[in-house]
Amino acid sequence: MRSPVSNDVHLKSDAAALENLRDRLLRTSTEGDIQDALLVINELDAHALIDQFPEQIYVKDRRSCFVLINTATAQAHGISDSAALLGKTDFDVFEPGVAEELFVAEQAVMSSGEPLNDHEHQLMYRGSLRWLQSTKTPLRDRHGRIIGLIGISRDITQRKRQDDLRRGHARLLDIVARGQPLERVLHALVELAEDELEGMTASVLLMDEVTERLHHGAAPGLPDDYIRLIDGLQVGPRAGSCGTAAWRREPVIVSDVLEDPLWESFRELPLRFGFRSCWSSPILSTEDRVLGTFALYSTTVREPTPLERELTAMATDIAGIAIERARTEARIHHMAHHDPLTGLPNRTLFWAQFNRAIVEARREGRRITATYIDLDNFKQINDSLGHAAGDEVLKTLAKRLCHCIRASDLLVRLGGDEFAVVFSNPAHEQSRGMVTRLQELRAAISRPVVIEGESVEVTCSMGVAFFPDDGETPETLLHRADKALYTAKNGGRDRLQVWRERV
């Protein structure tokens, strides 16, 4: 359709465009190419020519009313007939605030005569936010007067998303490299996914190495009730999207959770929370072990786009790096603070915990019982049965000790066959009651240990000191408990000795 701009302007612009095209073709084309192209050009007017471009091309008058648009512009607005936009302005197709910004910018171009080049901005088209790169230049008549503007807008949404993904990828790797906690890394990863993808909710589940169940890792966009219901999900061949992905060790794409048999046992979840599709990918270690899953939820029935698949690949890659690093650091920390044979805290961790217990007991007016334990004649076990059997005895007794104490108590292997237990007593508990508990503990240790079918008898001697009566520092308390222990040894072994009773 011809625009309301004067025919003279059209004739001038059409003639100039045709002449430029002819000149360019003559310089770069063969004789046959030239003739074919010129035949097409002669058959087309300016409007038909601009319809060939995928970019939005439009002409506006001084009031910023559309007077000419190409097909790409109409399609961007969801309009099949280009003529439907003629005479309208951006206020007819965009939100008032956005339309005002466009209007002000265009009026500045026409008032100043200076073009606006490669301006990047966002516009909402039919509910979808798109990035555009626009150039707008004044339109002049034969006398040089500005009578409107010509605009060209290119959709650069994909490029911007790729740029955002690269920056997000780099930012997440930096967080990992700086040793940030795993929780923060996974939270940032999920937030990046949800920022880049419209209408998607992301989730990371972590595989428990012992139970092989999936537990909550990060999912700020999911309802708390949903997180609680799927926490501890059993991995299996028909365990929804995530449990199945971990089981198969490959991505699982469920486009409709209400119909897919993998969700047969979980139908009430999407019905309750409004999810219709869920795509999950396993997070694998460098040794191909399953570390967890990364999932995307949608409220509509559909499959993932190429961008969503690309982001999922990036997310599982970074999550794998972060989880492996966190677990390696946890193992190193555990090895540095625990006895490798029994798994009990070592001296380094024990002294820090003991000092903290003293501070808390002093503040709360509680008592503390420090107990030094030494196995009787343990060397004979090593000499008669071998060191491997001796190690089994130590591990068995360490487990028994763990079962006999409370979570608030401290247990340490000091070395060889020596252990220490620190009991954080309630304020009302008396020394006599603690002695009774310790006798029960000594009886538990003295139960026979079966090694390869052979019963091994083990007894122990104990020395005890109380805070604050026998000392106010960990060093003093343990030293006096040690002295009491040697009194028990010298008295015949297999007995308990309290410090105050020997002085």
Sequence and secondary structure as in RCSB ss.txt:
>XXXX:A:sequence
MRSPVSNDVHLKSDAAALENLRDRLLRTSTEGDIQDALLVINELDAHALIDQFPEQIYVKDRRSCFVLINTATAQ
AHGISDSAALLGKTDFDVFEPGVAEELFVAEQAVMSSGEPLNDHEHQLMYRGSLRWLQSTKTPLRDRHGRIIGLI
GISRDITQRKRQDDLRRGHARLLDIVARGQPLERVLHALVELAEDELEGMTASVLLMDEVTERLHHGAAPGLPDD
YIRLIDGLQVGPRAGSCGTAAWRREPVIVSDVLEDPLWESFRELPLRFGFRSCWSSPILSTEDRVLGTFALYSTT
VREPTPLERELTAMATDIAGIAIERARTEARIHHMAHHDPLTGLPNRTLFWAQFNRAIVEARREGRRITATYIDL
DNFKQINDSLGHAAGDEVLKTLAKRLCHCIRASDLLVRLGGDEFAVVFSNPAHEQSRGMVTRLQELRAAISRPVV
IEGESVEVTCSMGVAFFPDDGETPETLLHRADKALYTAKNGGRDRLQVWRERV
>XXXX:A:secstr
   SS HHHHHHHHHHHHHHHHHHHHHHS HHHHHHHHHHHHH  HHHHHTT SSEEEEEETT  EEEE HHHHH
HTT S GGGGTT  GGGTS HHHHHHHHHHHHHHHHH   EEEEEEEEEETTEEEEEEEEEEEEE TTS EEEEE
EEEEE HHHHHHHHHHHHHHHHHHHHHTT  HHHHHHHHHHHHHHHSTTEEEEEEEE TTT EEEEEE TTS HH
HHHHHTTEE  TTSHHHHHHHHHTS EEES TTT GGGGGGTHHHHHH   EEEEEEEE TTS EEEEEEEEESS
S    HHHHHHHHHHHHHHHHHHHHHHHHHHHHHHHHB TTT  B HHHHHHHHHHHHHHHHHHT  EEEEEEEE
TTHHHHHHHH HHHHHHHHHHHHHHHHHHS TTSEEEEEETTEEEEEEE  TT  HHHHHHHHHHHHHHHHS EE
ETTEEE   EEEEEEEETTS SSHHHHHHHHHHHHHHHHHTTSS EEEHHHH 
